[in-house]
Structures are given as structure tokens and as C-alpha cells.
Amino acid sequence: MPKLRKILPWILSFLTGKPRYLPDIEWSQKSWVHNIFRVYELIFWRKYGIRKEASAYLGKDGNVHYQFYTLESFLLYSESLVRELFKKKFKLNFEFTQLQFAMPVNTPQLQIPWISFAIAFGGNSTGNATAATNTISYSFTTGGSDRIMFSHNTNDTSAQDNTVATYNSVSMTNIQSANFGGVGSWIFLWMLVAPTTGSNTYSSSFTSNHQIDSLSIYYTGAKQTAQPDNSTSGFLGAANSFALTLTTVADNSWAMMSTLANTGTLSGGAATTLRAFYANTANTALTDTNAAVTPAGSVTLTTANSTLAIYAGCMASFAPVPTSQIKSVSAVAQASIKLVNDTTLANIKSVSGVPNS
């Protein structure tokens, strides 16, 4: 049996060309899908690195619009809908915006297919982005190993008053805030490490009534302590793009950015991938690097715009699970990790950025 635990991860390591590790398995009381995928990780382990999972925004139509980047995140959400069937009636509208499969690029490496599309789900949002209110809430589904969640909220006045954000009643951390150079709307970036698995309520409160917009996203494979890796914020006036730059601390970190513009259609700029965009009184977008930043160092994210606008934005980098945790969680010797990696232990050093000791 011990040999089998090494051979199966080695096979997938060979196919993907990436080292694998056994994460700290967390079982869910809300999701069978989450638990089934954790059984898979017990057998085949998990590919090292951060992975995007799903994003959502509450639209002015009162619907929550989702974007899924992995099969697991889509199945998690589908399971939440099935569970909802037993509670109440709801309206479900599917809007397929993208369906893509990654083909092998270099034999013998194999890229696992993924599915990406948006779903508009009506009837599960208690917040309303069209009317003045001091609270906003909607259902958001998370799962997977080593999770990290980000959300951003915007208001329509010069008040810096987004005081609380929670997911499943657990408080999130406000890591950055920014506005249009001392005037106008604010944008607030919140973070939560290890959000509760399954479908839960995201909620955020302001001290005054506003037109409120909100977007959320979560990733897996992230370090579960001492996050974010780094963060910054800024503003810019009269331009057709907006960029922020920070320096990552940990090797193989990802970076994400929240952008607020007073007009225009936002999209991802150079080396930047758009995850979610919402146009209402103001326009907001979530973007990220879509890849690990290695070696650690300066990274810039850019939001492009269809017209001249003024901007405010918040940016954060977040670190992957460290090699030291991989070694302790896997409960095997370094020699076994070398075997799973399919090359040499030195290769793991280059992936983690942590010396072999």
C-alpha cells in the first residue's frame, strides 16, 4: 500500500510535469462534491501551486453571476442548486459564454481539460445593487484544498464606510481601500483564508445607504497563514488604462487586483486576465496574473478601458502552500517527494523558493 501511494501521484506528476503534494485534507459537512474530490487528493495528491476556482458578482438585475474555472467549482455550485431544490423554488438561467479544452502541448506532459462559463442565478440574492442600501449579501460557493477568498465592494459617495464583510458569518480582513484621489466613490478589498466549504452567504455592511457593487473570487493551493503576501492601492485620473505594481515576497505567488472606474468597459491589459466585470453606476473589475510570479519580484497588473476615465484600485499578492508544509503534511521522506516530482529534488527547490533542509 505505501508503494501505491507513491506510484499513483508519480504517474500524474509525469503527465502534468508538475510536483504533487498531499494537502491537509479538510472534510465538509455541507458538500459531498468537496469530499469526493478530497478522496481523489488522498489517492493522487494535489498538483503544487495556486489555482483559480470561481468568481461572482451581484448584478443590478438582482442576480448573482458566476464564472467557473475548474470542474470542481462548477460541480460544487451545481450541488448547491440541488440542495436548494429541497428548500425552495428558484429560477435558474444558464448563460454559456465560454467553453474551452486545453490540448496537450508537450508530450509526455498533459494539461487537464477545464470548463469556463458564466451562470446567472436568480432568487438567491438578498442584496439589491440597484437601490440605496447599507448592506449587501449573496450566496457564494467555495471548496477545494488550501482556499483563499477575496471580495471587493464599492460605494457611490466619498465616505470610507465599508466597515464589515463576512462569509458564513466569519469576519473577513480589509487589506486595502482606495478612492478617486480624495473625492468620489471608494473601493474596498477584503480577504478570508480558509473560507467555509459549500454554499454560504457573503454579506457586507456600510454605515450609510449607498449604491453598492460587489464581486468575489476564490483560489485554492494558497498558504493558510500570513496572507496576503503583499498589497497596495492607488488612483489615477483621465486615462484609458489603470495599473498597479507591487513586489511579491514568496516565490510562485499570484497577484490579483480590484479596479473601480467612473465610466467605460473594463478588460484585462498586458499580462492581466479579467475574472469578473460589472457595469452599473460605476464600473468594477477583478483581474489577476493567471500564473505564478517566479522568481519573486515586481509584478504589474493593468486594467484597460474603452474610454478615458478616473480610477481607484487595490492589489494584493498571495503565497502558495510552502514546501515546508508539503513535507510535513505528506508524511513521507524527502526521497519520496523526489520520486513523485519525476525529476530531482533540486527542481522542487526552484518551485518553492524554500531551501532544501
C-alpha positions as CSV (number, residue, x, y, z in Angstrom):
1,M,0.0,0.0,0.0
2,P,2.8,2.6,0.8
3,K,4.2,2.0,-2.7
4,L,0.8,2.5,-4.3
5,R,0.6,5.9,-2.6
6,K,3.8,6.9,-4.3
7,I,3.2,5.4,-7.7
8,L,-0.2,7.0,-8.4
9,P,1.0,10.5,-7.6
10,W,4.1,9.9,-9.6
11,I,2.0,9.0,-12.7
12,L,0.1,12.2,-12.5
13,S,3.3,14.1,-11.9
14,F,4.7,12.6,-15.0
15,L,1.6,13.5,-17.1
16,T,1.4,17.1,-15.8
17,G,5.1,17.8,-15.5
18,K,4.4,19.3,-12.0
19,P,5.3,18.1,-8.5
20,R,2.4,16.9,-6.3
21,Y,1.8,17.1,-2.5
22,L,-0.7,15.7,-0.1
23,P,-2.6,18.7,1.4
24,D,-4.1,18.9,4.8
25,I,-7.5,17.3,4.0
26,E,-10.5,19.2,5.3
27,W,-13.8,17.4,5.2
28,S,-17.0,19.3,4.6
29,Q,-20.4,18.9,6.3
30,K,-22.1,20.8,3.5
31,S,-20.8,19.3,0.3
32,W,-20.4,15.7,-0.9
33,V,-18.7,17.0,-4.0
34,H,-16.0,18.6,-1.9
35,N,-15.4,15.4,0.0
36,I,-15.3,13.3,-3.2
37,F,-12.5,15.5,-4.6
38,R,-10.6,15.2,-1.3
39,V,-10.7,11.4,-1.6
40,Y,-9.1,11.9,-5.0
41,E,-6.4,14.1,-3.4
42,L,-5.8,11.4,-0.8
43,I,-5.0,8.9,-3.6
44,F,-3.4,11.1,-6.3
45,W,-2.3,14.1,-4.1
46,R,-2.6,17.6,-5.4
47,K,-0.6,19.4,-8.1
48,Y,1.5,22.1,-6.5
49,G,0.6,25.7,-7.0
50,I,-2.3,28.2,-6.7
51,R,-5.3,27.6,-8.9
52,K,-8.2,29.9,-9.7
53,E,-11.6,28.4,-9.0
54,A,-14.7,30.7,-9.3
55,S,-15.8,34.3,-9.2
56,A,-19.1,36.0,-8.8
57,Y,-20.8,39.4,-8.8
58,L,-24.2,40.7,-7.8
59,G,-25.7,42.4,-10.8
60,K,-28.1,45.3,-10.9
61,D,-30.8,42.8,-12.0
62,G,-30.6,41.2,-8.6
63,N,-28.9,38.0,-9.9
64,V,-25.6,36.6,-8.9
65,H,-23.5,35.9,-11.9
66,Y,-20.8,33.2,-11.6
67,Q,-17.7,32.3,-13.6
68,F,-16.2,28.9,-13.1
69,Y,-12.6,27.9,-13.9
70,T,-12.5,24.3,-12.7
71,L,-14.8,21.3,-12.9
72,E,-14.8,21.0,-9.1
73,S,-16.1,24.6,-8.6
74,F,-18.8,24.0,-11.2
75,L,-19.9,20.8,-9.6
76,L,-19.8,22.4,-6.1
77,Y,-22.2,25.1,-7.3
78,S,-24.4,22.5,-9.1
79,E,-24.7,20.5,-5.9
80,S,-25.7,23.7,-4.0
81,L,-28.6,24.1,-6.5
82,V,-29.7,20.5,-6.0
83,R,-29.7,21.1,-2.3
84,E,-31.7,24.3,-2.8
85,L,-34.3,22.3,-4.6
86,F,-35.3,20.7,-1.3
87,K,-35.7,24.1,0.3
88,K,-37.5,26.5,-2.1
89,K,-38.3,27.1,-5.7
90,F,-35.9,29.2,-7.7
91,K,-35.3,30.4,-11.2
92,L,-32.1,29.3,-12.9
93,N,-30.7,30.9,-16.1
94,F,-27.7,29.4,-17.8
95,E,-25.6,31.7,-20.0
96,F,-22.7,29.9,-21.7
97,T,-20.0,32.4,-22.5
98,Q,-17.0,30.2,-23.0
99,L,-16.3,26.5,-23.3
100,Q,-12.6,25.6,-23.7
101,F,-10.5,22.5,-23.5
102,A,-6.7,22.5,-23.2
103,M,-5.0,20.1,-25.5
104,P,-1.6,18.5,-24.8
105,V,1.3,20.9,-25.6
106,N,4.4,18.9,-24.9
107,T,4.4,15.1,-24.8
108,P,4.5,13.4,-22.3
109,Q,3.1,16.3,-20.3
110,L,-0.7,16.6,-20.3
111,Q,-2.9,19.5,-19.5
112,I,-6.1,18.5,-17.8
113,P,-9.2,20.0,-19.5
114,W,-11.2,22.7,-17.8
115,I,-14.6,24.3,-18.4
116,S,-15.3,28.0,-18.1
117,F,-18.7,29.7,-18.4
118,A,-21.0,32.1,-16.6
119,I,-24.2,31.3,-14.9
120,A,-26.8,33.8,-13.9
121,F,-28.7,32.5,-10.8
122,G,-31.9,34.3,-9.8
123,G,-33.6,34.2,-6.5
124,N,-30.7,33.5,-4.2
125,S,-29.5,37.1,-3.6
126,T,-30.9,39.2,-0.8
127,G,-29.0,42.3,-1.7
128,N,-30.0,44.7,-4.4
129,A,-27.3,46.6,-6.3
130,T,-29.8,49.0,-7.9
131,A,-31.3,50.7,-4.8
132,A,-29.6,52.7,-2.0
133,T,-28.9,50.3,0.9
134,N,-26.3,49.9,3.7
135,T,-26.0,46.1,3.3
136,I,-25.4,43.6,0.5
137,S,-25.5,39.8,0.6
138,Y,-25.5,36.9,-1.8
139,S,-24.7,33.2,-1.9
140,F,-21.2,32.2,-2.8
141,T,-19.9,28.6,-3.1
142,T,-16.3,27.5,-2.2
143,G,-14.4,24.2,-2.0
144,G,-11.1,22.6,-2.6
145,S,-7.9,22.4,-0.5
146,D,-5.9,25.4,0.9
147,R,-8.6,28.0,0.0
148,I,-8.3,31.8,-0.1
149,M,-11.2,34.2,-0.9
150,F,-11.2,37.9,-2.0
151,S,-14.1,40.3,-2.4
152,H,-14.4,43.9,-3.2
153,N,-17.2,46.3,-2.6
154,T,-17.7,49.9,-3.9
155,N,-20.0,52.7,-2.9
156,D,-21.1,55.8,-4.7
157,T,-20.0,58.6,-2.3
158,S,-16.8,59.9,-0.7
159,A,-17.5,58.0,2.5
160,Q,-14.9,55.4,3.6
161,D,-17.5,53.4,5.4
162,N,-17.5,49.7,4.4
163,T,-17.0,48.5,7.9
164,V,-17.8,44.8,7.8
165,A,-17.6,41.9,5.4
166,T,-18.3,38.3,6.4
167,Y,-18.6,34.9,4.7
168,N,-20.7,32.3,6.6
169,S,-20.6,34.8,9.5
170,V,-16.8,34.7,9.7
171,S,-15.2,38.1,9.5
172,M,-13.0,39.0,6.5
173,T,-10.0,41.3,6.7
174,N,-10.0,44.6,4.9
175,I,-6.5,44.7,3.3
176,Q,-6.7,47.8,1.2
177,S,-9.1,50.7,0.3
178,A,-8.9,53.5,-2.3
179,N,-10.9,56.3,-3.9
180,F,-10.7,58.8,-6.7
181,G,-7.9,60.9,-5.3
182,G,-9.8,62.1,-2.2
183,V,-13.2,62.5,-3.9
184,G,-15.9,60.3,-5.2
185,S,-16.5,56.6,-4.8
186,W,-14.5,54.1,-2.7
187,I,-13.4,50.6,-3.4
188,F,-12.7,48.1,-0.5
189,L,-10.7,44.9,-0.9
190,W,-11.4,42.1,1.6
191,M,-9.7,38.7,2.2
192,L,-10.5,35.5,4.0
193,V,-8.2,32.5,4.4
194,A,-9.8,29.0,4.6
195,P,-13.4,30.1,3.8
196,T,-16.1,27.6,4.9
197,T,-16.7,25.0,2.2
198,G,-20.1,24.7,0.4
199,S,-22.7,27.4,-0.4
200,N,-22.6,30.2,2.2
201,T,-23.7,33.8,2.5
202,Y,-21.4,36.6,1.8
203,S,-22.5,39.8,3.5
204,S,-21.1,43.3,3.8
205,S,-22.3,46.4,5.7
206,F,-21.8,50.2,5.3
207,T,-22.6,52.9,7.8
208,S,-24.8,54.8,5.3
209,N,-27.0,53.9,2.4
210,H,-25.3,53.7,-1.0
211,Q,-25.4,52.3,-4.4
212,I,-23.3,49.2,-3.7
213,D,-21.5,46.9,-6.1
214,S,-19.8,43.7,-5.0
215,L,-17.5,41.0,-6.7
216,S,-16.0,37.9,-5.1
217,I,-13.4,35.3,-6.2
218,Y,-11.6,32.3,-4.5
219,Y,-8.5,30.3,-5.2
220,T,-7.0,27.0,-4.0
221,G,-3.4,25.9,-3.2
222,A,-2.7,29.1,-1.1
223,K,-0.8,29.3,2.1
224,Q,-3.2,29.3,5.0
225,T,-1.3,31.7,7.3
226,A,0.4,35.1,7.0
227,Q,-1.6,36.3,3.9
228,P,-1.6,38.5,1.9
229,D,1.9,38.2,0.6
230,N,1.9,41.9,-0.2
231,S,-0.7,44.6,-1.1
232,T,-1.0,48.2,-2.4
233,S,-3.6,50.7,-3.6
234,G,-3.8,53.8,-5.8
235,F,-5.8,56.1,-8.0
236,L,-5.4,57.7,-11.5
237,G,-7.3,60.4,-13.4
238,A,-8.2,60.9,-17.1
239,A,-6.6,57.8,-18.7
240,N,-7.7,54.8,-20.7
241,S,-5.9,52.3,-18.5
242,F,-5.0,51.8,-14.9
243,A,-2.1,49.8,-13.4
244,L,-0.7,48.9,-10.0
245,T,2.6,47.4,-9.2
246,L,3.9,45.5,-6.1
247,T,6.8,43.3,-5.2
248,T,5.9,39.7,-4.2
249,V,7.7,38.2,-1.3
250,A,7.2,34.5,-1.7
251,D,8.2,32.7,-4.9
252,N,5.3,31.4,-7.0
253,S,2.8,33.8,-5.5
254,W,-0.2,35.0,-7.6
255,A,-1.4,38.6,-7.7
256,M,-4.9,40.0,-8.1
257,M,-6.4,43.5,-8.5
258,S,-9.7,45.2,-7.9
259,T,-10.5,48.2,-10.1
260,L,-13.1,50.9,-10.0
261,A,-13.7,53.3,-12.9
262,N,-16.3,56.0,-13.3
263,T,-17.1,55.0,-16.9
264,G,-16.2,52.7,-19.7
265,T,-15.9,49.0,-20.4
266,L,-13.0,47.4,-18.4
267,S,-10.9,44.5,-19.6
268,G,-7.5,42.8,-18.8
269,G,-4.5,44.7,-20.0
270,A,-0.9,43.4,-20.6
271,A,-0.2,40.2,-18.7
272,T,-3.5,40.6,-16.9
273,T,-6.6,38.3,-17.0
274,L,-10.1,39.6,-16.4
275,R,-12.0,37.4,-14.0
276,A,-15.2,39.5,-13.4
277,F,-16.6,42.8,-14.7
278,Y,-19.7,44.7,-13.7
279,A,-21.1,47.9,-15.2
280,N,-23.5,49.8,-13.0
281,T,-23.3,53.4,-11.7
282,A,-19.6,52.9,-11.8
283,N,-17.6,50.0,-13.4
284,T,-15.7,47.5,-11.4
285,A,-13.4,44.6,-12.4
286,L,-11.4,41.7,-10.8
287,T,-8.2,40.7,-12.6
288,D,-5.2,38.5,-11.8
289,T,-1.9,37.3,-13.2
290,N,-3.4,33.9,-14.2
291,A,0.0,32.4,-13.3
292,A,2.6,32.2,-10.6
293,V,5.1,35.0,-10.3
294,T,8.6,33.4,-10.3
295,P,11.1,34.4,-9.2
296,A,9.6,36.7,-6.6
297,G,9.8,40.3,-7.6
298,S,8.0,43.2,-9.2
299,V,4.6,42.5,-10.9
300,T,2.2,44.9,-12.6
301,L,-1.5,44.4,-13.3
302,T,-3.2,46.6,-15.8
303,T,-6.9,47.2,-16.4
304,A,-7.7,48.5,-19.9
305,N,-10.7,50.7,-20.6
306,S,-12.7,51.6,-23.7
307,T,-12.7,55.3,-22.9
308,L,-11.0,57.9,-20.7
309,A,-11.9,57.5,-17.0
310,I,-10.7,58.1,-13.5
311,Y,-9.8,55.1,-11.4
312,A,-9.2,53.7,-7.9
313,G,-7.8,50.2,-7.3
314,C,-6.5,47.7,-4.8
315,M,-3.9,45.0,-5.5
316,A,-2.7,42.0,-3.4
317,S,-0.4,39.1,-3.9
318,F,-0.9,35.8,-2.1
319,A,1.5,33.0,-1.5
320,P,1.2,29.3,-2.3
321,V,1.5,26.4,0.2
322,P,5.1,26.4,1.3
323,T,7.4,23.5,0.8
324,S,7.9,23.1,4.5
325,Q,4.2,22.4,4.8
326,I,4.3,20.0,1.9
327,K,6.9,17.9,3.6
328,S,5.1,17.8,7.0
329,V,1.7,17.1,5.6
330,S,2.8,14.4,3.2
331,A,4.2,12.3,6.0
332,V,6.8,10.8,3.7
333,A,10.6,11.3,3.4
334,Q,12.2,13.8,1.1
335,A,13.3,10.9,-1.1
336,S,9.7,10.1,-1.7
337,I,9.0,13.7,-2.7
338,K,11.9,13.4,-5.2
339,L,10.2,10.3,-6.6
340,V,6.9,12.0,-7.0
341,N,8.4,15.0,-8.7
342,D,9.7,12.9,-11.5
343,T,13.0,14.8,-11.8
344,T,15.2,15.9,-8.9
345,L,14.8,17.4,-5.5
346,A,16.5,20.5,-6.8
347,N,13.6,21.1,-9.1
348,I,11.3,21.3,-6.0
349,K,13.6,23.9,-4.6
350,S,13.2,26.0,-7.6
351,V,9.4,25.7,-7.5
352,S,9.0,26.5,-3.8
353,G,11.8,29.1,-3.3
354,V,12.5,27.5,0.1
355,P,15.9,25.9,0.6
356,N,16.1,22.2,1.0
357,S,17.0,21.5,4.6
